[in-house]
Amino acid sequence: MATGDTYTLHDGEQVTVVTSTSELLALDAAWAPIEVKPFEHLHPNQDERFEIHAGELTIELDGREHVLRPGDSLEIPRGTRHSMRNSGNAAVRGTWEIRPALRTESFFRSVHELRAAGHAGENGVITPLAAGTVLGAFRDELRLPAPAPLEALAVRLLGALGRLRGYRAVAA
């Protein structure tokens, strides 16, 4: 884990580490103009900030769409349901900041390595079993927006099945 490391999160999303401290994970991010269903999620312990340099990124935030264009930025407070997608015809480039960093870089590395190991489906999104192993290992960083008992049960079940199939999240 170092400045300059690049992680592909799905076929349309890639991040490169610019700064990695306990307080801040700053990334150069790129979103390709491909059809990917946004993955709605929340960060229980982290705030995010997106600033767009090129292209058009749509962020759905608690059910409301925000279209960001070059020069626009958006803050996402911890605990807020959101998803993002390239909503234009050209590549989107931007700066993505996560505070505090916690283990988000290890989360990204886990997703990247599971993809590289062939545990991805359509558009390079990791499979539900692979996602279960990652979501179970990084509970402080990312959660699904569902009632807590249901979400925890689903993650435990998918994670257990994924581990039985040999899927592993990066330890860190």
C-alpha positions in Angstrom: 0.0 0.0 0.0 1.7 3.1 -1.2 1.3 6.3 -3.1 0.9 5.5 -6.7 -0.8 2.1 -6.2 -3.8 1.7 -8.6 -6.9 -0.4 -8.0 -9.6 -1.3 -10.4 -12.9 -1.6 -8.6 -15.0 -2.7 -11.6 -14.6 -2.3 -15.4 -15.6 1.3 -15.2 -13.9 2.6 -12.0 -10.2 2.9 -11.2 -8.5 4.7 -8.4 -4.8 5.7 -7.9 -3.5 6.6 -4.4 -2.3 10.1 -4.0 -2.1 10.4 -0.2 -2.5 7.6 2.3 -2.4 8.5 6.0 -4.6 7.5 8.9 -6.5 10.8 8.5 -6.9 10.9 4.7 -7.0 8.6 1.7 -6.8 10.9 -1.4 -7.3 9.3 -4.8 -7.2 10.2 -8.4 -10.3 8.5 -9.7 -11.6 7.6 -13.1 -15.0 6.4 -14.2 -15.5 5.1 -17.7 -18.7 5.7 -19.6 -20.1 2.1 -19.3 -23.4 0.7 -18.1 -22.9 -0.3 -14.5 -25.7 -0.4 -12.1 -24.6 1.8 -9.2 -23.9 0.0 -5.9 -25.7 1.9 -3.2 -23.8 1.9 0.1 -22.9 4.0 3.1 -19.8 4.6 5.2 -20.6 4.4 8.9 -17.4 6.1 10.1 -16.1 8.1 7.2 -16.9 11.3 5.2 -16.2 11.6 1.5 -15.5 14.4 -0.9 -15.6 14.3 -4.7 -14.3 17.0 -7.0 -14.7 16.6 -10.7 -12.0 17.6 -13.2 -13.4 16.2 -16.4 -16.6 14.6 -17.5 -19.9 14.2 -15.7 -20.5 12.2 -12.5 -23.9 11.6 -11.1 -24.0 10.9 -7.3 -27.3 9.7 -5.9 -27.4 10.9 -2.3 -30.2 9.8 -0.1 -32.5 9.4 -3.2 -31.6 12.8 -4.7 -29.4 13.0 -7.8 -26.5 15.5 -8.0 -24.8 15.9 -11.4 -21.2 17.0 -11.0 -19.3 18.7 -13.8 -15.7 20.0 -14.0 -15.1 22.3 -11.0 -18.0 20.9 -9.0 -17.5 19.2 -5.7 -19.8 17.3 -3.3 -19.3 16.3 0.4 -21.0 13.0 1.6 -21.3 12.8 5.4 -20.8 9.5 7.1 -23.9 7.3 7.3 -25.4 8.8 4.1 -26.7 6.3 1.5 -25.2 7.0 -1.9 -24.0 5.7 -5.2 -22.2 7.2 -8.2 -22.0 6.6 -11.9 -20.6 8.2 -15.0 -23.6 9.9 -16.5 -22.0 11.2 -19.7 -20.4 9.9 -22.8 -16.8 10.7 -21.9 -14.5 9.5 -19.1 -14.8 11.2 -15.8 -11.7 12.2 -13.8 -11.8 13.5 -10.3 -10.3 13.7 -6.8 -11.9 11.4 -4.2 -11.1 12.0 -0.5 -12.0 9.7 2.4 -11.7 10.9 6.0 -10.5 9.2 8.1 -8.9 6.6 5.8 -9.4 3.7 8.2 -8.7 0.5 6.1 -10.3 1.7 2.9 -7.1 1.2 0.8 -7.0 -2.4 2.0 -10.7 -2.7 1.0 -9.9 -1.4 -2.5 -7.0 -3.8 -2.8 -9.2 -6.7 -1.7 -11.7 -5.9 -4.5 -8.9 -5.5 -7.0 -7.3 -8.8 -6.1 -10.6 -10.7 -6.1 -11.3 -9.3 -9.6 -7.9 -10.4 -10.7 -8.5 -13.9 -9.4 -11.6 -14.2 -11.6 -14.2 -13.6 -8.9 -16.1 -11.0 -10.9 -19.2 -11.1 -13.1 -20.8 -8.6 -15.4 -18.8 -5.4 -16.0 -16.1 -6.7 -13.7 -18.2 -6.2 -10.5 -17.1 -8.8 -7.9 -19.6 -11.6 -7.3 -22.0 -11.6 -4.3 -19.9 -14.3 -2.6 -16.7 -12.3 -3.1 -18.5 -9.2 -1.9 -19.7 -11.0 1.2 -16.1 -11.8 2.2 -15.0 -8.2 1.6 -18.0 -6.5 3.3 -17.6 -8.8 6.3 -13.9 -7.9 6.7 -14.4 -4.1 6.3 -17.5 -3.3 8.4 -16.1 0.0 9.7 -15.6 1.2 6.1 -18.6 0.1 4.1 -22.2 -1.2 4.7 -25.2 -2.0 2.6 -28.2 0.4 3.2 -30.5 -2.2 4.8 -31.8 -2.7 8.3 -28.8 -3.5 10.4 -29.8 -7.1 11.5 -30.8 -8.1 7.9 -27.6 -6.5 6.4 -25.4 -8.2 9.0 -27.0 -11.6 8.4 -26.7 -11.3 4.6 -23.0 -10.3 4.9 -22.3 -13.1 7.3 -24.0 -15.7 5.1 -22.4 -14.5 1.9 -19.0 -14.2 3.6 -19.2 -17.7 5.0 -20.1 -19.1 1.6 -17.4 -17.1 -0.1 -14.7 -18.2 2.3 -15.8 -21.9 1.8 -15.2 -21.2 -2.0 -11.7 -19.9 -1.1 -12.4 -16.1 -1.4 -10.3 -14.0 0.9 -10.2 -10.3 1.7 -6.8 -8.6 2.2 -5.8 -8.4 5.9 -4.7 -5.1 7.1 
